[in-house]
Amino acid sequence: MLRAVVHCAVASAASACIASSAMANGVPAYPATFRLTDVQVDGATIHVRVGGKGPAVVLLHGFGDTGDMWAPLAARLAAGHTVVVPDLRGMGRSSRPAGGYDKKSQAGDIRTVLASLGIEKSAVVGHDIGTMVAYAYAARYPQQTAKLVVMDAPVPGIPPWDQIVRNPLLWHFSFGGPDAERLVAGRERIYLDRFWNEFAGNPAKVDEETRRHYAALYAQPGAMRAAFAQFNTIPQDEKDNQVSMRTKLTMPVLAIGGEKSFGANEAIVMRNAASDVTEVVIRDAGHWLMEEQPGATIDAIAGFLRR
């Protein structure tokens, strides 16, 4: 089941807005104790949810989702952590600038967000595109990264990258541009259904409410252009990461794969880039871990962060 938050214009009324709007839509919300804020970064405005108290953890979503996906995990972690959940540049309720979608630059966005909140060091959790940003963050800011969690996505340039990108399912890594935008305009739901259906272990786990919610967000003006840019910058990410991987990450890393998706390959990738990797494969799950097996996924992440 989708967990979502809705944006309110008046920051002081954020908690009430989250609760009342969520109930009106029949969609469970982030805990009312979470607040919303918009942070100015280099060339963009990043929409952020913040709640809880304790050691910080930042949760980074991927394509087909927004930060809304993390609400069940955020609620669990907030009892012992300060939880920071941004929408990535160009996605969800963040602004949609023309550039800055390479993952090294987006790591800079996240560093600016955390600094604005007075957070020097945090754990970083990423899924899908969020995994790519999370790795870029840990590589760029190793002293500010307590732990790293990567979930069910390759990391450009990190072996066996060359074999992974030959998979025909990943044709969308090179899809984008004005004509692609025209093709999907007004058909965002159809385009997104392809990912929810083909990458899920059980497509029914990504329910109709969830699909409608995200399709509406991705149908906003400029949203698909920004989404394509997340993928079209991968060649630059590959170059950046080939430099970064010369120095292995030393912080603890949790590599989570869905049994019917990346599986153990997530850990195989990360062992080429980090020296302390724990492998977890979530049974009976495809790519959409938080939708397909939220309980097992949350337990794995929460347990790793407690260590």
C-alpha positions as CSV (number, residue, x, y, z in Angstrom):
1,M,0.0,0.0,0.0
2,L,1.2,3.4,-0.9
3,R,2.1,5.9,1.8
4,A,2.0,9.5,0.6
5,V,2.2,13.1,1.8
6,V,0.7,16.1,0.2
7,H,2.4,19.5,-0.2
8,C,0.9,22.4,1.7
9,A,1.7,26.0,0.9
10,V,1.7,27.1,4.6
11,A,4.7,25.5,6.3
12,S,3.3,26.2,9.8
13,A,0.2,24.1,9.0
14,A,2.2,21.2,7.4
15,S,1.3,18.6,10.0
16,A,-2.4,19.3,9.9
17,C,-2.4,19.5,6.1
18,I,-0.6,16.1,5.8
19,A,-3.2,14.4,8.0
20,S,-6.4,16.0,6.7
21,S,-5.5,15.7,3.0
22,A,-4.3,12.1,3.4
23,M,-7.6,11.1,5.0
24,A,-9.5,12.9,2.3
25,N,-7.7,10.9,-0.4
26,G,-7.9,7.6,1.6
27,V,-4.1,7.4,1.5
28,P,-2.1,6.9,4.7
29,A,0.3,9.7,5.4
30,Y,3.7,10.2,7.0
31,P,3.3,10.6,10.8
32,A,1.8,14.0,11.7
33,T,5.1,14.8,13.6
34,F,6.9,15.1,10.2
35,R,7.3,18.6,8.8
36,L,7.7,19.8,5.3
37,T,10.3,22.2,4.0
38,D,11.8,23.4,0.7
39,V,15.6,23.8,0.6
40,Q,17.4,25.9,-2.0
41,V,20.3,24.1,-3.5
42,D,22.5,24.9,-6.5
43,G,20.0,25.6,-9.3
44,A,17.0,23.8,-7.7
45,T,14.5,23.7,-4.9
46,I,14.4,20.4,-3.1
47,H,11.2,19.4,-1.2
48,V,12.0,17.6,2.0
49,R,10.1,15.8,4.8
50,V,11.8,15.7,8.2
51,G,10.8,13.9,11.4
52,G,12.0,12.0,14.4
53,K,15.0,12.5,16.7
54,G,18.4,10.8,16.9
55,P,21.2,9.9,14.5
56,A,20.3,11.1,11.0
57,V,19.3,8.9,8.1
58,V,18.4,10.2,4.6
59,L,16.1,8.2,2.3
60,L,16.5,8.6,-1.5
61,H,13.8,7.4,-3.8
62,G,14.1,6.4,-7.5
63,F,12.1,6.5,-10.7
64,G,8.5,5.6,-10.6
65,D,8.3,6.8,-7.0
66,T,8.9,10.0,-5.0
67,G,9.9,10.4,-1.4
68,D,6.3,9.3,-0.6
69,M,7.4,5.7,-1.0
70,W,9.4,5.8,2.3
71,A,6.6,6.7,4.7
72,P,6.3,3.2,6.4
73,L,10.1,3.1,6.8
74,A,10.3,6.7,8.0
75,A,7.6,6.0,10.6
76,R,9.6,3.0,11.9
77,L,12.9,4.8,12.0
78,A,11.6,8.1,13.5
79,A,11.5,6.5,17.0
80,G,15.3,6.5,17.1
81,H,16.5,8.6,14.2
82,T,16.2,12.0,12.6
83,V,14.7,11.0,9.2
84,V,15.2,13.2,6.2
85,V,13.3,12.3,3.0
86,P,13.8,14.6,-0.1
87,D,12.3,14.4,-3.5
88,L,15.2,14.2,-5.9
89,R,15.9,17.1,-8.2
90,G,13.3,17.3,-10.9
91,M,11.0,14.7,-9.3
92,G,7.9,14.8,-7.1
93,R,7.4,18.2,-5.5
94,S,11.0,19.4,-6.1
95,S,11.7,21.9,-8.9
96,R,12.6,20.8,-12.4
97,P,15.6,22.7,-13.6
98,A,17.2,22.2,-17.0
99,G,20.3,20.4,-15.7
100,G,22.2,19.0,-12.7
101,Y,20.9,15.5,-13.0
102,D,24.2,13.7,-12.9
103,K,24.4,11.8,-9.6
104,K,27.5,13.6,-8.3
105,S,25.7,16.9,-8.6
106,Q,22.6,15.4,-6.9
107,A,24.9,14.2,-4.1
108,G,25.7,17.9,-3.7
109,D,22.0,18.6,-3.4
110,I,21.6,16.1,-0.6
111,R,24.7,17.5,1.2
112,T,23.1,21.0,1.0
113,V,19.8,19.7,2.3
114,L,21.5,18.0,5.3
115,A,23.7,21.0,6.1
116,S,20.6,23.3,6.0
117,L,19.1,21.1,8.8
118,G,22.4,21.2,10.8
119,I,23.2,17.6,10.1
120,E,26.9,16.8,9.6
121,K,26.8,13.0,9.4
122,S,24.1,10.6,8.4
123,A,23.3,7.1,7.1
124,V,22.1,7.1,3.5
125,V,19.5,4.8,2.0
126,G,18.7,4.6,-1.7
127,H,16.5,2.7,-4.1
128,D,16.7,2.6,-7.9
129,I,18.0,6.0,-9.1
130,G,18.3,6.8,-5.3
131,T,20.9,4.0,-5.1
132,M,23.0,5.8,-7.7
133,V,22.7,9.1,-5.8
134,A,23.4,7.4,-2.5
135,Y,26.7,5.8,-3.9
136,A,27.7,9.1,-5.3
137,Y,27.1,10.8,-2.0
138,A,29.1,8.2,0.0
139,A,31.9,8.5,-2.5
140,R,32.0,12.3,-2.5
141,Y,31.4,12.7,1.2
142,P,32.8,9.6,3.0
143,Q,33.4,11.4,6.3
144,Q,29.8,12.5,6.4
145,T,28.4,9.0,5.6
146,A,27.9,6.8,8.7
147,K,26.4,3.8,6.8
148,L,25.1,3.2,3.2
149,V,22.1,1.1,2.1
150,V,21.7,0.4,-1.6
151,M,18.6,-1.3,-3.0
152,D,18.0,-3.2,-6.2
153,A,19.8,-1.1,-8.8
154,P,23.1,-1.1,-10.6
155,V,25.7,1.6,-10.0
156,P,27.0,3.1,-13.3
157,G,30.6,2.1,-14.0
158,I,30.8,-0.3,-11.1
159,P,31.4,-3.9,-12.4
160,P,29.7,-5.9,-13.7
161,W,28.2,-2.7,-15.2
162,D,29.1,-3.6,-18.8
163,Q,27.2,-6.9,-18.5
164,I,24.2,-5.4,-16.7
165,V,23.5,-2.7,-19.2
166,R,23.3,-5.3,-22.0
167,N,20.0,-6.5,-20.5
168,P,17.3,-5.5,-23.0
169,L,15.0,-4.6,-20.1
170,L,17.1,-1.5,-19.5
171,W,16.4,0.1,-22.9
172,H,15.0,3.1,-21.0
173,F,18.5,4.1,-19.8
174,S,19.0,5.6,-23.3
175,F,15.4,6.8,-23.8
176,G,14.7,10.6,-23.7
177,G,14.6,13.8,-25.6
178,P,11.9,16.0,-27.1
179,D,10.4,13.2,-29.2
180,A,10.3,10.8,-26.2
181,E,8.6,13.5,-24.2
182,R,6.0,13.9,-26.9
183,L,5.4,10.2,-27.0
184,V,4.6,9.9,-23.3
185,A,2.8,13.2,-22.9
186,G,-0.7,12.3,-21.7
187,R,0.4,8.7,-21.5
188,E,2.5,8.8,-18.4
189,R,0.4,6.1,-16.7
190,I,1.0,3.7,-19.7
191,Y,4.7,4.4,-19.6
192,L,5.0,3.9,-15.8
193,D,2.8,0.7,-15.9
194,R,5.6,-0.8,-18.0
195,F,8.0,-0.5,-15.1
196,W,5.6,-1.5,-12.4
197,N,4.5,-4.5,-14.4
198,E,7.8,-5.8,-15.8
199,F,10.0,-5.1,-12.8
200,A,7.7,-6.4,-10.1
201,G,7.8,-9.9,-8.9
202,N,4.0,-9.6,-8.5
203,P,2.6,-6.6,-10.3
204,A,-0.6,-6.7,-8.2
205,K,1.5,-5.5,-5.2
206,V,1.8,-2.1,-6.9
207,D,-1.9,-1.4,-6.4
208,E,-4.2,0.9,-8.3
209,E,-4.1,3.7,-5.7
210,T,-0.3,3.7,-5.9
211,R,-0.2,3.8,-9.7
212,R,-2.7,6.7,-9.9
213,H,-0.8,8.7,-7.3
214,Y,2.5,8.5,-9.0
215,A,1.1,8.8,-12.5
216,A,-0.4,12.2,-11.5
217,L,2.9,13.4,-10.1
218,Y,4.8,12.3,-13.2
219,A,2.2,14.0,-15.4
220,Q,3.1,17.4,-14.0
221,P,4.6,19.8,-16.6
222,G,8.3,19.0,-17.1
223,A,8.2,16.0,-14.8
224,M,9.0,13.4,-17.5
225,R,11.7,15.6,-19.1
226,A,13.4,15.6,-15.7
227,A,12.8,11.9,-15.2
228,F,14.4,11.1,-18.6
229,A,17.3,13.3,-17.5
230,Q,18.0,11.1,-14.5
231,F,18.8,8.3,-17.0
232,N,20.3,10.3,-19.8
233,T,23.1,11.5,-17.4
234,I,24.2,7.9,-16.7
235,P,27.1,8.1,-19.1
236,Q,28.6,10.9,-17.0
237,D,27.8,9.0,-13.8
238,E,29.7,6.0,-15.3
239,K,32.8,8.2,-15.8
240,D,32.5,9.8,-12.3
241,N,32.1,6.4,-10.6
242,Q,35.1,4.8,-12.4
243,V,37.2,7.5,-10.7
244,S,35.4,7.1,-7.4
245,M,35.8,3.3,-7.2
246,R,39.6,3.6,-7.2
247,T,39.1,4.3,-3.5
248,K,36.8,1.7,-1.9
249,L,34.2,2.9,0.6
250,T,35.0,1.9,4.1
251,M,31.7,2.6,5.9
252,P,29.4,-0.4,6.5
253,V,27.2,-1.1,3.4
254,L,24.0,-3.0,3.2
255,A,23.2,-4.3,-0.3
256,I,19.5,-5.3,-0.7
257,G,18.2,-7.1,-3.8
258,G,14.8,-8.5,-4.6
259,E,14.8,-12.2,-5.1
260,K,13.0,-11.8,-8.5
261,S,15.1,-8.8,-9.6
262,F,18.7,-8.0,-8.7
263,G,19.0,-10.5,-5.9
264,A,22.6,-11.2,-4.8
265,N,23.9,-9.1,-7.7
266,E,23.4,-6.0,-5.6
267,A,26.1,-7.2,-3.2
268,I,28.3,-8.4,-6.1
269,V,28.3,-4.8,-7.4
270,M,29.0,-3.2,-4.1
271,R,31.8,-5.5,-3.2
272,N,33.6,-3.9,-6.2
273,A,33.2,-0.5,-4.6
274,A,33.2,-1.1,-0.8
275,S,35.1,-3.2,1.7
276,D,32.4,-3.9,4.3
277,V,29.3,-5.2,2.5
278,T,26.4,-7.1,4.0
279,E,24.1,-8.9,1.5
280,V,20.3,-9.3,1.9
281,V,18.0,-10.8,-0.6
282,I,14.3,-10.1,0.0
283,R,12.3,-13.2,-0.8
284,D,9.3,-13.1,-3.1
285,A,10.0,-9.6,-4.2
286,G,11.0,-7.9,-7.5
287,H,12.3,-4.4,-7.9
288,W,9.6,-2.6,-6.0
289,L,10.7,-3.7,-2.5
290,M,8.8,-1.2,-0.4
291,E,5.6,-2.0,-2.3
292,E,6.0,-5.7,-2.6
293,Q,7.6,-6.7,0.7
294,P,7.6,-3.7,3.0
295,G,7.9,-5.6,6.2
296,A,11.0,-7.6,5.3
297,T,12.6,-4.6,3.7
298,I,12.0,-2.3,6.7
299,D,13.2,-5.0,9.1
300,A,16.5,-5.4,7.1
301,I,17.2,-1.7,7.0
302,A,16.2,-1.0,10.6
303,G,18.3,-3.9,11.8
304,F,21.3,-2.7,9.8
305,L,21.1,0.8,11.2
306,R,20.8,-0.4,14.7
307,R,24.2,-2.3,14.5
